[in-house]
Amino acid sequence: MDKVRAFSAPGKALLVGGYLVLDPNYKSYVVALSSRMHAVVKQTEGSAEAPLRVKLTSSQFNNDQWEYTVDFESNYELVETKGRRHPFIEKTLANVLNYFQPPRGQLAEISIEVFSDAGYHSQLDSIEHRNEFRSFRFHKKSITDVPKTGLGSSAGLVTVLTAALISVFLPEMDVRLNKHLELIHNLSQVAHCQAQGKVGSGFDVASAVFGSIIYQRFPPALINDLPSIGAPEYADCLRNVIDKADWHSRHDRVSLPKGLRIAMGDVRGGSQTPRLVTQVHQWLQADPEHGSKIYEEINKGNIAFMSGLEELNRIAEQDLSTYNELLQTLENGGSLERFPVLAQIQSAIQQIRKNFRTITSESGADIEPQEQTALLENSLQLKGVLTGMVPGAGGRDAIALIVAEDSNLVEQTKEAVEFGAVTWLDLGQEKFGILEVSPEQYNNLQ
């Protein structure tokens, strides 16, 4: 009898901590977003004679499909039946198989249907399909040909696939249990880094697993020191890293203060994060002393921003009348001088942005390009906007704003020529990361 389960993982916006997040000594603030990646996994029991097949389908993107057979005699080597390559699927599948080492004959087939919420991609030329539970935008192009908005689609995909596959080999898996979240996190980090061809900071995967968090990264050597997939010792080394190594990473759950929300404006630009990171790394290596001073100035801004949010949470808890007055003033576009904590948050972000513009001019990496600077400065004039930034590694992905909950950015900007290229994404903050969902919610999308 077929068994079916479904999972979803959120997108992300790294509000502060860009580039510094690569160093385990620095903290970053990551907001999980309500745009989610989804996976519905079905397993079919098999016989000892039949090879295991793993099929991944995305009917949402021109019926993309990848189908693998698993060679149990060659350390779970994967062969895609049509020769198609997808490193994020392959590394995820390879690591889960090597970790659990299922015996031949346990299963005949694992089939996974993947869906992506609208916030991850440009919605040009798409058609909405919905059922009574949810809706998705369907495209006539492959997923590789639809422009992305920079919300962490690859991390979301790896995380939700990892959770789906673990649930096949660990039927008691419960995403409400921390030990199972840690397992999903560690396996997802390994697979995502391998698929990227480098060891990244991992904040996007951590947010997909745990939700909105203050994050400090794991030591890169954990993954760098693993042997190649397919090596005879790989499975044992992997299990040691997943189960026994001290990851040292921090992922403390946080939430934006009451009455504030995240707003993302897509400018349909996109950016090449690996290229930006390479340019900044070269800039830092060329003059480490100068670079370190700028990093420290950015970190001071990061800390001031995070402490400001903590103070807002404290005021909301201990002095609700003052807090409500603060929100009302922000919504109405009034003077914020009476509320030093708001000035602290604004000043912190301005300090961060100023130093990133310095890095932009000195390194050639477009962390905050001029058009994004202009867009953010115009956004700060809107009623209800507290502050804003180009999240993550910067570039021409969607901008992020922290705004009063009831502020209507669409209404305020619909006639403004300076916002003509901006699409306000329909998403918000998510407190939690990976969730299990009823599979029925994905049936009969029309």
Disulfide bonds with the S-S distance in Angstrom:
none
